[in-house]
Amino acid sequence: MAGLLLVLFGLVIAVAGAFGFTQGNELGRFVRDYADRIAVFGQRIDREMLRAFLSAMPSVLVVTGLVQLLVGAGVLAHKGWARWLGALLSILGVLVGVFAVSAALALAPGTSVPMLISIVLLLGYAFVLLALLAGGSHFRARYPGR
C-alpha cells in the first residue's frame, strides 16, 4: 500500500509541477494579492521571497514527483534502498503537509479545498512513513528453501 501511495502521489505531484509551468500569470496574481497574508512561524513573507519560492516550485515538483515514482516502484519491488528513500520522502512529505495545512489556514480559514488536499497529503505521507518503518520483513532477502 505504501508503494502505491508513493506512486500515486508522485504522479500527481509531477503532473501538478508540469501544470505549474503554464500558470505564470496566475502565480504572479497570487503573489500580488496574497503576499501580505502569508506568515510562516509568525514571520510575514515578503513578495520577492514568495515570488522566488513560487517560480522554482514547478521544477521542484516535477523532479520530486519523478523521484517518488521511481521510489514507489522500488517499494513495490521490495527493494531495501527504496524503503529508506521512501521513508525520507515521506518525512519530507509530512513536513510539507504541515506547512501546507498552515498555509491553507492562513489563506482561507475553515474547511476549503486546499485544506482538504493538505490534510490528505499529510495523512497519506504519515501512513507511508509508518508502513515503511513497520514493514521491515518485506524488504529482507528471502532464499528458497529456508
SULTAWO-V70457 format. One record per residue. N is the residue number from 1. PHI is phi in whole degrees, -180 to 180 (* if undefined). Layout:
# SULTAWO-V70457
n = <N	N>
phi = <PHI	PHI>
This chain:
# SULTAWO-V70457
n = <1	2	3	4	5	6	7	8	9	10	11	12	13	14	15	16	17	18	19	20	21	22	23	24	25	26	27	28	29	30	31	32	33	34	35	36	37	38	39	40	41	42	43	44	45	46	47	48	49	50	51	52	53	54	55	56	57	58	59	60	61	62	63	64	65	66	67	68	69	70	71	72	73	74	75	76	77	78	79	80	81	82	83	84	85	86	87	88	89	90	91	92	93	94	95	96	97	98	99	100	101	102	103	104	105	106	107	108	109	110	111	112	113	114	115	116	117	118	119	120	121	122	123	124	125	126	127	128	129	130	131	132	133	134	135	136	137	138	139	140	141	142	143	144	145	146>
phi = <*	-63	-63	-65	-65	-63	-65	-64	-63	-61	-64	-64	-67	-64	-67	-63	-65	-64	-66	-61	-64	-94	-110	-57	-65	-69	-66	-62	-66	-61	-62	-65	-87	-119	-60	-78	-97	-94	-135	-116	53	84	-101	-70	-100	-79	-62	-66	-66	-65	-64	-64	-63	-72	-72	-86	-60	-59	-64	-63	-66	-63	-64	-62	-62	-67	-63	-63	-60	-65	-66	-61	-65	-65	-65	-64	-89	61	-89	-63	-62	-70	-62	-73	-66	-64	-65	-64	-65	-72	-62	-60	-64	-65	-63	-65	-62	-63	-63	-66	-63	-62	-66	-65	-66	-69	-83	-147	-58	97	-83	-146	-62	-60	-66	-64	-64	-63	-67	-61	-63	-61	-69	-64	-68	-64	-64	-60	-61	-63	-66	-71	-72	-84	-94	-61	-68	-73	-108	-86	-66	-120	-115	-62	89	-116>
